[in-house]
Amino acid sequence: MSGLESYGSGQKTTWRGWQWNRIVERLPEFASRSGFNVKRMNNQDRSVCREKTVLYLCGPDDVDYSHAERLGFSRHNMIAVDIEKDNIAKARKGGAIGVAERFESVIYHWPADWHIDVIVADLCGGITRSSMSVVQSAISCQASSECTVVSFNLMRGRDPECNTLREKIPEEKHRGRLLCIKMMTLLFRDQQPSEGVASFMTSCHEWMQPAFCSYKGSRNVMDSMVCRLPLYACSTFKEKYSTLYRVWREDAMRHRGINENEQNVKNKLKALRAVRTMAIHKKYGSV
Ligand SMILES: C[S@@+](CC[C@H](N)C(=O)[O-])C[C@H]1O[C@@H](n2cnc3c(N)ncnc32)[C@H](O)[C@@H]1O
């Protein structure tokens, strides 16, 4: 799926399949394996997915889980998030482990000792403050790394926040591509242009391996991007660009929603972890 495609009533289902395949291909165990084909995964490959921690927006029907399950992802490592309490209550009834909170806060306050492998942000808007908060939390939280794979699904339009960028590149409408550009410009915004910075940006972009697609939703065009976080050579990044990294964290803290009720969010995550431990214990008899 490279351009704008229409799939009739199954558009989103087809897109979801595309999204999960691209996510799996970018997991470190598979990204480094030449000739890996997600359509020919064996049980051992699926057991790799089973151990991955996924944070995702579940929506009212928690449809993503059944797609991910086919690829091996496990119920107790897929954490459903939604700001709507009813959606979380419904997902829990279906067996999910979930938390009713802002996605950006959950990511930002996620325990540092629990690595986030995948973030699936199937959002309702375009490049808004809220979606940028999700990006910033993903990059600056303590539980993500350069191996964290992120997926963004964004609506094309109704996002005046990205008008300034769009004026600079009027021919580019794809919100996934624009988000990719925005990530890079934000990340390197305080750097003086130089050969070093340019080559570091290129390395970051190559590391990200962004994949894009679009499909027609019921009323709007949806654009998406799946990539690895632009934290290429993380230790180098953190050392060489430590000021930059700090600026990102500070920015993220200031963003609406991330730092509201910090203790409350942390308490919810503690409770969620306990529920997960109990679920594993119940299923396997030990943790
Ligand atoms: C498009 S739906 C997700 C659908 C789901 N992925 C599926 O395919 O069935 C997006 C959901 O995310 C929730 N949401 C949007 N932005 C959010 C945010 N910043 N934090 C938490 N929940 C959010 C909405 O309430 C909505 O239920």
The ligand as an SDF file (V2000), in Angstrom:
LIG
                    3D

 27 29  0  0  0  0  0  0  0  0999 V2000
   -9.6730    5.3320   16.2050 C   0  0  0  0  0  0  0  0  0  0  0  0
  -10.0270    4.7170   17.7940 S   0  0  0  0  0  0  0  0  0  0  0  0
   -9.0500    3.2690   17.9480 C   0  0  0  0  0  0  0  0  0  0  0  0
   -9.6360    2.1430   17.1990 C   0  0  0  0  0  0  0  0  0  0  0  0
   -8.9190    0.8360   17.3180 C   0  0  0  0  0  0  0  0  0  0  0  0
   -7.5050    0.9320   17.0550 N   0  0  0  0  0  0  0  0  0  0  0  0
   -9.5550   -0.1280   16.3460 C   0  0  0  0  0  0  0  0  0  0  0  0
   -8.9860   -0.3200   15.2760 O   0  0  0  0  0  0  0  0  0  0  0  0
  -10.6390   -0.5980   16.6510 O   0  0  0  0  0  0  0  0  0  0  0  0
   -9.1850    5.8580   18.7790 C   0  0  0  0  0  0  0  0  0  0  0  0
   -9.5330    5.7300   20.2500 C   0  0  0  0  0  0  0  0  0  0  0  0
   -8.5350    6.4100   20.9650 O   0  0  0  0  0  0  0  0  0  0  0  0
   -9.0870    7.2190   21.9600 C   0  0  0  0  0  0  0  0  0  0  0  0
   -8.1720    8.3620   22.0570 N   0  0  0  0  0  0  0  0  0  0  0  0
   -7.8810    9.2880   21.1200 C   0  0  0  0  0  0  0  0  0  0  0  0
   -6.9010   10.1100   21.5420 N   0  0  0  0  0  0  0  0  0  0  0  0
   -6.5470    9.6570   22.7810 C   0  0  0  0  0  0  0  0  0  0  0  0
   -5.5730   10.0680   23.7340 C   0  0  0  0  0  0  0  0  0  0  0  0
   -4.7750   11.0920   23.5050 N   0  0  0  0  0  0  0  0  0  0  0  0
   -5.4830    9.3730   24.8910 N   0  0  0  0  0  0  0  0  0  0  0  0
   -6.3050    8.3180   25.1480 C   0  0  0  0  0  0  0  0  0  0  0  0
   -7.2510    7.8980   24.2870 N   0  0  0  0  0  0  0  0  0  0  0  0
   -7.3650    8.5540   23.1180 C   0  0  0  0  0  0  0  0  0  0  0  0
  -10.4770    7.5640   21.5230 C   0  0  0  0  0  0  0  0  0  0  0  0
  -11.3270    7.6810   22.6450 O   0  0  0  0  0  0  0  0  0  0  0  0
  -10.8560    6.3600   20.6460 C   0  0  0  0  0  0  0  0  0  0  0  0
  -11.6090    5.4210   21.3360 O   0  0  0  0  0  0  0  0  0  0  0  0
  1  2  1  0
  2  3  1  0
  2 10  1  0
  3  4  1  0
  4  5  1  0
  5  6  1  0
  5  7  1  0
  7  8  2  0
  7  9  1  0
 10 11  1  0
 11 12  1  0
 11 26  1  0
 12 13  1  0
 13 14  1  0
 13 24  1  0
 14 15  1  0
 14 23  1  0
 15 16  2  0
 16 17  1  0
 17 18  1  0
 17 23  2  0
 18 19  1  0
 18 20  2  0
 20 21  1  0
 21 22  2  0
 22 23  1  0
 24 25  1  0
 24 26  1  0
 26 27  1  0
M  CHG  2   2   1   9  -1
M  END
$$$$
